[in-house]
Amino acid sequence: MQLSFRTLSLFCAALCLLLSLVWGLTPQWLLSFWDIEFSFAVGLVARRTAVLFGALSVFSFLVRNAPPCATRNALSLGFVVGCWGLAVLGFAEWLNGHVGPGILLAVGFELALGLAFFQTRRVSLEPETAD
């Protein structure tokens, strides 16, 4: 299924907003899902992560109507690299026994979101054909 860039950007904005709220307000819940113990240091990183997800939410929302251009391409590739990088790290941490199997849900979302941005970027770069 091919999503439009607008739909994908709106979904990503909503997802990042949700993650920002969870990381900022109840990081213990997400960490327990991953079998990670909460501590002061982890809480500090969680709150900082919440702000980053908030910024990604704003970027995604504001770029939703952008036509195919260099900026949209750069944002899409940034999401691909970020999502796939997080997926690789999450899977490696699971393989090493540092986190529980709950991380695999995040890995699945990261792989899918990265693929969606990659496909949307690829489609927007294809030359228009006259019908």
N, C-alpha and C positions, 0 to 999 in steps of 0.2 A: 504494500500500500504506500503510495507516494503522497506525502503531506505537502501542502503549500508552505512556503516560507512564513507567511503570516500566521497560519495555524500553529506551526511548529514554534515560532517565536512566542506566541501567546501561551502555549502549553509550557514552554521552558520558563517564561516569566512567572507563571503560577507555581510551578514546581520549585523554582528557586526562592520565591517568597515563602512558600510553606517550609522549605528547609531552613531558611533564615529564621523563621519564628521558632521552629523546633530546636535548632542549635542555640538560639538565644534564650529561650524560655525554659525548655525542658531537655537539656542535653543528656541528663541521666537516663531518660527513657530510650533514646536512640542508642546510647552507649551500652545499655543493658541488653538491647536487642543484638548487639554485636559481641556480647560477653566481654566488655571492657569495663574495668572498675573506674568509677568517677573519683577524681582528686582535684585539688586546687589547680594544679598545672593543666590538667585536661580541661577543666572548666574555663580557664583563661584562653586556651586554644579554641575551644568551642565557641566562646563569645566572639572571638576575632573571625572565626569561620562564618558565623552568622552575618556579620557585616559584609563579608565578601559575597555571600549568597544574595544578600540584599542588593548589592551593586550589580550582580549578574542579572537579577530580576529587572532592575531598571533598564539596563542595556537591552535586554531581550524585548521588553515592552516597547521601548522607544524606537527600535529598529524594525518593528513588525511590518511597517508599510514601505520600507525602502525598496526601490527597484534594484535589479541586479547591478551591482557596482563593486568597486574595489573595497569599500568599507564593509559592505554586507559579506563579501567573500572573506575578508579578514576575520570578521566576527564568527562566521560559520567555521572556518578552519581553526580558530581559537577554541571553539566549543568541541570540535572533533578531537583536538590534541588533549584538551583538558579532560573530557569524558573518557577517552580511551586510556589516558595515563592513569586516571583514578581507578579504572577497571583493572588494569594490570597490577597496580599497587595493592588494591583490595584482594585480588586473587592470590597474589604472592604472600600477603600477610596471612591469608586463610591457610594456604599450603604450609606455611611455616608454623602454624598453630598459635599465632598471636591474636587472632580474632575467631569468633564463632561462625557458624554457617549462616547466620543472619546477614553477614556482609555480602553473601552471594546475590541477595535481592538487589542491593545497591549496584553490584557489578553488572547484573543483567540490565538494569535501567541505564547505567552509564554506557554500556555497549550499544544498546538500542538508540539512545539519544544521540550518541556520536555518529552512528550509522545514518540516522534520519537527517542530521545536519550535513553529512557527507553527500547523501543522495540529493538533497535539496540544492546544495551547492553545484553538484554535477549537472543537474537538470537546468539550472539557471545559466550555466556556461555553454549549453548546447546552442548551436545556431538556430534561429527561427526558420521554419520551412513554410513556404507559401503553399496553401492548399488549393 
